Protein backbone atom coordinates (compact mmCIF):
# COMPACT_ATOMS: atom_id res chain seq x y z
CA UNK A 1 0.00 0.00 0.00
CA UNK A 2 1.24 3.43 -0.96
CA UNK A 3 0.54 6.32 1.41
CA UNK A 4 0.46 9.96 0.35
CA UNK A 5 0.78 12.45 3.19
CA UNK A 6 0.41 15.72 1.31
CA UNK A 7 0.89 17.45 -2.01
CA UNK A 8 1.57 21.09 -2.68
CA UNK A 9 2.72 23.37 -5.45
CA UNK A 10 5.55 25.60 -4.34
CA UNK A 11 9.16 26.38 -5.11
CA UNK A 12 11.96 23.95 -4.43
CA UNK A 13 13.52 25.25 -1.22
CA UNK A 14 16.84 23.43 -1.24
CA UNK A 15 19.52 21.71 -3.28
CA UNK A 16 20.51 22.12 -6.90
CA UNK A 17 17.11 23.33 -8.14
CA UNK A 18 16.39 25.82 -5.38
CA UNK A 19 13.77 28.35 -6.47
CA UNK A 20 12.29 26.15 -9.24
CA UNK A 21 8.47 25.95 -9.24
CA UNK A 22 7.71 22.34 -8.31
CA UNK A 23 4.81 20.08 -7.50
CA UNK A 24 5.62 18.09 -4.37
CA UNK A 25 4.28 14.68 -3.45
CA UNK A 26 5.14 13.69 0.10
CA UNK A 27 4.83 9.96 0.64
CA UNK A 28 4.39 8.33 4.04
CA UNK A 29 6.84 5.91 5.64
CA UNK A 30 10.59 5.69 6.04
CA UNK A 31 13.13 2.99 6.80
CA UNK A 32 14.97 5.32 9.24
CA UNK A 33 13.83 7.37 12.25
CA UNK A 34 16.53 10.05 12.66
CA UNK A 35 15.53 10.90 16.23
CA UNK A 36 18.86 12.70 16.61
CA UNK A 37 17.42 15.66 14.70
CA UNK A 38 15.25 16.30 17.75
CA UNK A 39 12.24 17.87 16.01
CA UNK A 40 9.06 17.43 18.06
CA UNK A 41 5.56 17.11 16.57
CA UNK A 42 2.38 16.74 18.60
CA UNK A 43 0.19 13.81 17.58
CA UNK A 44 -3.63 13.83 17.65
CA UNK A 45 -3.63 12.07 21.03
CA UNK A 46 -1.31 14.70 22.49
CA UNK A 47 1.82 12.53 22.37
CA UNK A 48 5.04 14.39 21.59
CA UNK A 49 6.78 12.51 18.77
CA UNK A 50 10.51 13.08 18.21
CA UNK A 51 12.21 12.74 14.83
CA UNK A 52 13.13 14.76 11.77
CA UNK A 53 11.31 17.84 10.49
CA UNK A 54 8.91 15.56 8.59
CA UNK A 55 8.25 13.13 11.43
CA UNK A 56 4.53 13.32 10.54
CA UNK A 57 5.45 11.55 7.26
CA UNK A 58 7.62 8.96 8.99
CA UNK A 59 5.78 7.82 12.09
CA UNK A 60 2.79 5.76 10.97
CA UNK A 61 1.76 4.86 14.49
CA UNK A 62 0.93 8.44 15.45
CA UNK A 63 0.16 10.17 12.16
CA UNK A 64 -1.42 7.56 9.85
CA UNK A 65 -4.86 9.17 10.33
CA UNK A 66 -3.74 11.94 7.94
CA UNK A 67 -2.11 9.60 5.41
CA UNK A 68 -4.11 8.91 2.26
CA UNK A 69 -4.19 5.34 0.96
CA UNK A 70 -3.34 5.23 -2.74
CA UNK A 71 -4.81 2.24 -4.51
CA UNK A 72 -5.04 3.64 -8.06
CA UNK A 73 -2.57 5.73 -10.02
CA UNK A 74 -5.44 8.07 -10.97
CA UNK A 75 -5.51 9.34 -7.37
CA UNK A 76 -2.00 10.69 -7.86
CA UNK A 77 -2.59 11.97 -11.38
CA UNK A 78 -5.74 13.84 -10.32
CA UNK A 79 -3.54 16.07 -8.15
CA UNK A 80 -2.39 17.75 -11.36
CA UNK A 81 -5.96 19.02 -11.89
CA UNK A 82 -5.91 20.90 -8.59
CA UNK A 83 -3.31 23.49 -9.52
CA UNK A 84 -2.48 25.79 -12.41
CA UNK A 85 0.98 25.13 -13.77
CA UNK A 86 3.38 26.51 -16.34
CA UNK A 87 4.11 24.17 -19.25
CA UNK A 88 7.40 22.89 -17.84
CA UNK A 89 6.85 21.50 -14.38
CA UNK A 90 9.26 19.86 -11.97
CA UNK A 91 7.84 17.10 -9.82
CA UNK A 92 9.52 16.34 -6.51
CA UNK A 93 8.93 13.03 -4.77
CA UNK A 94 9.76 13.26 -1.11
CA UNK A 95 8.75 11.84 2.22
CA UNK A 96 9.47 10.11 4.48
CA UNK A 97 11.44 7.97 2.09
CA UNK A 98 9.74 7.70 -1.33
CA UNK A 99 11.97 4.80 -2.44
CA UNK A 100 10.28 2.43 0.01
CA UNK A 101 7.75 2.19 -2.86
CA UNK A 102 10.44 1.72 -5.54
CA UNK A 103 9.14 -1.67 -6.71
CA UNK A 104 5.43 -1.00 -6.39
CA UNK A 105 3.73 -1.41 -9.82
CA UNK A 106 1.43 1.55 -9.17
CA UNK A 107 4.41 3.73 -8.27
CA UNK A 108 6.26 2.65 -11.43
CA UNK A 109 3.21 3.51 -13.56
CA UNK A 110 3.09 6.93 -11.89
CA UNK A 111 6.76 7.56 -12.75
CA UNK A 112 6.30 6.38 -16.32
CA UNK A 113 3.34 8.73 -16.77
CA UNK A 114 5.32 11.66 -15.38
CA UNK A 115 8.25 11.08 -17.71
CA UNK A 116 5.92 10.58 -20.67
CA UNK A 117 4.46 14.00 -19.84
CA UNK A 118 7.97 15.51 -19.81
CA UNK A 119 8.17 16.34 -16.12
CA UNK A 120 11.58 16.38 -14.50
CA UNK A 121 11.32 14.06 -11.49
CA UNK A 122 13.55 14.60 -8.49
CA UNK A 123 13.66 12.05 -5.70
CA UNK A 124 14.61 13.31 -2.27
CA UNK A 125 16.06 10.15 -0.79
CA UNK A 126 18.23 8.98 2.10
CA UNK A 127 20.05 6.76 -0.44
CA UNK A 128 19.76 3.55 1.56
CA UNK A 129 17.25 1.72 -0.64
CA UNK A 130 18.45 0.11 -3.83
CA UNK A 131 16.76 0.73 -7.17
CA UNK A 132 16.75 -1.82 -9.99
CA UNK A 133 17.62 0.43 -12.96
CA UNK A 134 17.59 -2.48 -15.42
CA UNK A 135 14.18 -3.80 -14.46
CA UNK A 136 12.69 -0.29 -14.08
CA UNK A 137 14.48 1.92 -16.65
CA UNK A 138 12.21 4.86 -15.78
CA UNK A 139 14.55 5.54 -12.86
CA UNK A 140 17.29 6.38 -15.36
CA UNK A 141 15.18 9.42 -16.29
CA UNK A 142 15.05 10.67 -12.69
CA UNK A 143 17.25 12.98 -10.63
CA UNK A 144 18.30 11.85 -7.15
CA UNK A 145 19.03 14.25 -4.31
CA UNK A 146 21.16 11.98 -2.14
CA UNK A 147 20.39 13.17 1.36
CA UNK A 148 22.66 10.69 3.12
CA UNK A 149 22.25 11.04 6.87
CA UNK A 150 25.13 12.06 9.10
CA UNK A 151 25.90 11.16 12.72
CA UNK A 152 23.65 14.04 13.90
CA UNK A 153 20.66 11.97 12.70
CA UNK A 154 21.21 9.53 15.56
CA UNK A 155 21.19 6.56 13.16
CA UNK A 156 24.04 4.03 13.15
CA UNK A 157 26.53 4.30 10.29
CA UNK A 158 25.65 0.81 9.06
CA UNK A 159 21.99 1.82 8.62
CA UNK A 160 22.51 5.26 7.09
CA UNK A 161 25.52 4.83 4.75
CA UNK A 162 25.23 2.23 2.00
CA UNK A 163 28.16 2.80 -0.33
CA UNK A 164 27.07 0.47 -3.10
CA UNK A 165 23.59 2.02 -3.21
CA UNK A 166 24.99 5.57 -3.26
CA UNK A 167 27.23 4.58 -6.15
CA UNK A 168 24.44 2.87 -8.05
CA UNK A 169 22.01 5.78 -7.70
CA UNK A 170 24.64 8.36 -8.67
CA UNK A 171 25.96 6.40 -11.65
CA UNK A 172 22.66 5.24 -13.15
CA UNK A 173 20.43 8.26 -12.63
CA UNK A 174 19.98 11.13 -15.07
CA UNK A 175 21.58 13.38 -12.45
CA UNK A 176 22.42 13.23 -8.76
CA UNK A 177 23.84 15.42 -6.03
CA UNK A 178 24.63 15.00 -2.35
CA UNK A 179 22.66 17.02 0.17
CA UNK A 180 23.71 17.13 3.82
CA UNK A 181 21.92 18.79 6.76
CA UNK A 182 24.49 20.27 9.14
CA UNK A 183 24.21 22.16 12.43
CA UNK A 184 26.80 24.48 13.93
CA UNK A 185 27.83 22.02 16.66
CA UNK A 186 28.60 19.29 14.11
CA UNK A 187 31.21 21.36 12.28
CA UNK A 188 34.34 19.60 13.51
CA UNK A 189 37.20 17.61 11.99
CA UNK A 190 35.04 14.53 12.52
CA UNK A 191 32.47 15.99 10.10
CA UNK A 192 35.11 16.32 7.36
CA UNK A 193 35.98 12.68 7.81
CA UNK A 194 32.35 11.64 7.87
CA UNK A 195 31.45 13.47 4.65
CA UNK A 196 34.58 12.21 2.92
CA UNK A 197 33.68 8.63 3.83
CA UNK A 198 30.31 9.14 2.14
CA UNK A 199 31.27 11.04 -1.00
CA UNK A 200 34.10 8.60 -1.68
CA UNK A 201 31.38 6.32 -3.09
CA UNK A 202 30.74 8.84 -5.88
CA UNK A 203 33.57 11.38 -5.88
CA UNK A 204 32.41 13.37 -8.91
CA UNK A 205 28.93 14.03 -7.54
CA UNK A 206 28.32 17.64 -6.41
CA UNK A 207 27.93 18.31 -2.68
CA UNK A 208 25.36 20.70 -1.19
CA UNK A 209 25.32 21.50 2.53
CA UNK A 210 22.18 22.91 4.15
CA UNK A 211 21.65 24.38 7.61
CA UNK A 212 19.92 21.85 9.87
CA UNK A 213 16.66 22.89 11.51
CA UNK A 214 12.94 22.33 11.44
CA UNK A 215 12.21 26.02 12.07
CA UNK A 216 13.47 29.38 10.93
CA UNK A 217 15.37 30.18 14.14
CA UNK A 218 17.44 26.98 13.97
CA UNK A 219 18.12 27.39 10.25
CA UNK A 220 19.30 30.96 10.77
CA UNK A 221 21.51 29.96 13.71
CA UNK A 222 23.28 27.32 11.63
CA UNK A 223 23.60 29.34 8.42
CA UNK A 224 26.71 31.49 8.87
CA UNK A 225 28.89 28.75 10.42
CA UNK A 226 27.87 26.48 7.54
CA UNK A 227 28.67 29.10 4.90
CA UNK A 228 32.18 29.37 6.39
CA UNK A 229 32.47 25.58 6.33
CA UNK A 230 31.41 25.44 2.66
CA UNK A 231 33.88 28.19 1.71
CA UNK A 232 36.61 26.26 3.44
CA UNK A 233 35.79 22.88 1.87
CA UNK A 234 34.65 24.02 -1.58
CA UNK A 235 31.16 22.56 -1.10
CA UNK A 236 27.99 24.31 -2.30
CA UNK A 237 25.90 26.03 0.34
CA UNK A 238 22.19 25.43 -0.07
CA UNK A 239 19.65 27.45 1.83
CA UNK A 240 16.43 25.91 3.12
CA UNK A 241 14.34 28.61 1.60
CA UNK A 242 10.95 27.13 2.44
CA UNK A 243 11.77 27.07 6.17
CA UNK A 244 13.29 30.54 6.08
CA UNK A 245 10.16 31.93 4.36
CA UNK A 246 7.34 29.84 5.84
CA UNK A 247 8.97 28.62 9.06
CA UNK A 248 7.26 25.48 10.37
CA UNK A 249 4.18 25.72 8.13
CA UNK A 250 3.61 22.53 6.18
CA UNK A 251 2.38 22.15 2.64
CA UNK A 252 3.86 25.34 1.20
S1 LIG B 1 15.62 9.47 6.39
FE1 LIG B 1 14.73 11.50 6.02
S2 LIG B 1 12.50 11.23 6.21
FE2 LIG B 1 13.47 9.39 7.07
S3 LIG B 1 13.56 9.81 9.25
FE3 LIG B 1 15.54 10.46 8.36
S4 LIG B 1 15.30 12.63 7.85
FE4 LIG B 1 13.25 11.80 8.22
Boltz pocket constraint, residues with backbone or C-beta under 6 A from the ligand:
constraints:
  - pocket:
      binder: B
      contacts: [[A, 30], [A, 31], [A, 32], [A, 33], [A, 34], [A, 51], [A, 52], [A, 53], [A, 54], [A, 55], [A, 58], [A, 95], [A, 96], [A, 97], [A, 126], [A, 147], [A, 149], [A, 153]]
      max_distance: 6.0
